[in-house]
């Protein structure tokens, strides 16, 4: 499912929740009006440091100020996000435990795993779409390539010698890199990690040479000089990395790969609370 269609689905279901408010009982309205009366937990189904985690912390800071209650980000990584997502799906549906899901937990995993502990379409009440996240093609500064075209030449000259890290098998960074490899006919070994944070640490340390990561993760490391950005995977350049060309304009016309994140609540959360969130 594309980001646009996923956004449309979230919008339709959120509109449905709003329509149901008219049929909500007075007790439910009272419950919603009192919400939040205690801290709210936002679960990130990945380790700290990745794009989903970074986005969640930006949102949590703003919501805490808006709601007047602490908003705690809790990382529950593992199984390509399934552990954290399942935890929220089975949590009490009172609006105090929310999920920051992404393209992996909600759209990619169902195509990769024959059995999952939760149904991404039935286990959650969508609250809202948060952001589309373009990816950046990042290399360690020791890599002798300053453009995507130069990196392709390097990889072709050393088939199987270069490695790339990802946030985990089946995630958007993994699939984007495999798309890149297929389009450029290069052979680069995949080293999967339990999240974007650990994948970045080893790229900075030089244990791997390449990683596709969200611009949220990438921009700070580019500014600090710890990593070098060769291209972005969106259709147009991004404000956070204005001097970095798109993959499409630099070497692969039409290349486009975008991740996204959104907020969800357990499926039985009262519509009045979902609407208030």
N, C-alpha and C positions, 0 to 999 in steps of 0.2 A: 504494500500500500504506500502511495506517495505521501509526502508531508501535507500536500494540499488536501487529498482525500481524507487523511487522518484528521486534519483540522476540521473538515466539514463534518465528520462523524462526531467529533467532540462537541462541535457547535450544536448539532441536532439534538444530541442527548442532553446537553446542558439546557437547551430550550425546552425540552420535554420536562426536565426537572422543574423549570420555572412554571410551566403550565400546570403541573401537579400541585403547586402551592395552594391553588384555590380549593383543593379537596383535602388539605392537610388539617388534622384535628387541632382544636385549641391547645391541647397538651403539647403537641409537637411544635406549635408556634411558640409556646412558652419556653420550651427547651431550646429552640433556635434563638430566641431573643436573649437568653442567658448565655449563649455560646459566644466567645470562649470564657469560661470562668476559671480555667486552670491552664497550665502549660500545654502546648501543642507539640507533638512529635512528628517530624517529617523524616521518613525513612528513605535513605538512598541505598539502592540494592547493589552498591559497588564500594570498594575501598575509597578512602579519602584521596583527593588530588586529581581526579578525573573531571571530564567536562560536566557530567551529570551532577557530581558532587559540588563543583564550583557554582553551577547554576542554582542548585538548591540553597547554597549558603547565601548567595545574593538575594534570593527570594525570601529566605527565612529572616534575614536582617530587616527587610522592608516590612514584612508581615508582623513581626514583633512590635515594631513601632506603631503600625496601624491598629493592631488588635489590643495593645496594652497588656499582653501576656508573653512570657518567654516562648520562643519557638526553637526547639532543640532539633538539630540535625543528627540523626543516628545512622551510622553506616553498618549495613548488614549484607556484606558481599558474599559471592559464591554462586556457582552453577549458572553463570552468565546472567546474573540478576534474579534468578528464580527464587532464591532463598529469601531475600528481602521482600520481593513482590508477594510471595506466598504468605509471609508474616503479616503484611498489611491486609491481604485478602481475608485472613482469618481473625483479624483484630476486631474489637468491639466497634460496631458502626455508629460511633457517637461524634465523629468529627475531630477527635483528638489524636488520631493516628492516620497520617496521610502518606502517600507514596509519590515520589518523583520518578515516574517511569520514563522510559525512552524508547526509541525505535527498536531496540533489541528486546526489551522485556515484553513489549506489547505487539510487535509486528514481525520481528525476525524469528524469535524463538519458536513460535508455533510451526514454522516451516522446517526447523532443524531438529526438533525433539518429538519423537512419536508420542511420548507421554509427558505431561507437565503436571505439577501439583496444583495448578490453578488454571482457569480458563480466562485468558486476558480480555475477552469480550463480555463475559458474564460476571466475573468476580469483582468488578470495580464500578463505581459511579464516577464518570469523568467530571472533574471540576473545571479544568481549563487548560488550554494550550499555553505553554510558556515561551518557547523559542525554537526557531530553526538554528542549527549549529553547523555552519560550514566547516570542513576539515582543512587542515594545512599539512602539506608534505614537508616533514621536518627531518633534518639530518644533524648528526654531531658535527661540530665545526672542524674536526679532524678529517672529515670526508672531503676529498679533493673534487668537489662538484659544487658550483655556485648557481646552477640552473637545473631545472628538471631534465632538459635535454642532455646536459653533461652527465647527470646521474644515470640516465638511461645508457649512455655510452659506457660508463664505468661498469654498470651491472652486466652489460652484454660482454664486456671483456673479461669478466670474472664470474661466469655462471656458477651459482651455488656457493659462492664465497661470501657474499654479503648477506646480512640478516636484518629482519625488521621486527619490532615489537608491536604488540597490539593489546588492547584492553581485554581481550579474550576471544576465543573462537566464536565466530558468528556475529560479533558486534560490528557496528558500522565502520570503525577503522580497519578491521580485518577485511571486510568485504570490499571496501574502497581500494585497499592495497592490492587485493587479488584482481580487481577490475583493472588497475594500473598495470599489473604484471601481464595480464592477458592482452591488453591493448598494445603493450610495448614489447611483447615476446621476450620478457626477462625472467630469470630464475633467481629469486631471492627467498631465503629460508625464513619461515615464520616462527617466531618465538612468542607464544601467547602468555599473557599474565592474568592476574585476577582482577585487574582494573587498570584504568588509564594512569593513575598515580604511579604504581610500580613500573609500568611500561616506560614512563617518562624518566624515572630515576635511572634506569639502566641505559637509556639513550644518552642522557647527560654524562653518565660514567663512561660511555664509549663501549659498552658491552655489546650493543647492537648499533647498526649504522643508520637505520631509517625508521620512522614511525609516522603514520597518519594520525593526527589528533585534532580535536576540536579547536577552533580559534580561541575559545575561552581558555583552554589549557596552553595554547601555543604562544599567545601574544606576549605574556610576561617574560617567557624564556628567550624570546627574540630580542626584546628590549634589553635584557641583562647580558646578552651575548653568549648565553650558555648553549643555545641552539640556533640553527640557521633554517629559515623558511625558504623553500624553493618554489612553491606554488600553493594556491588554494583551490578547493574542488567545487566552489560555487560558480554560477553562471557569470557573476560579476565580482569585481574586487570588493574586499570588505574593509570598512573604516578602521578596524583595529590593526590591519596590516596593509595600509594603502599602497605601499611600494612593492608588494608581492603580487606577481601576475597570476591570473587564473590558469589552471591546467589547460583549459580550452584555448586560451589565446597564446600560450607559450609553446605547447607541444602536441596536445591531443584535442583537436576540435570536437566539441560536443560532449566532452567529459564533464559529468556533473554528479556529485554524491553529497547528500546533505543528511545530517542526523537531526534529531529533534527531541525535546523533553516536554513533559506535561505533568500536571498534578492530578492524582486520582484518590478517591476515598473507597473504603469497603462498600460493596454493592448495596447493602441494606441501610446505608446512612440516610436518614430522613431527608427528603428533597429540600425542605426548608433550610436545613443546615448546609447542604451542598450549595444551595443558592447563596447563602450568606458568605460562605467561604469564597 
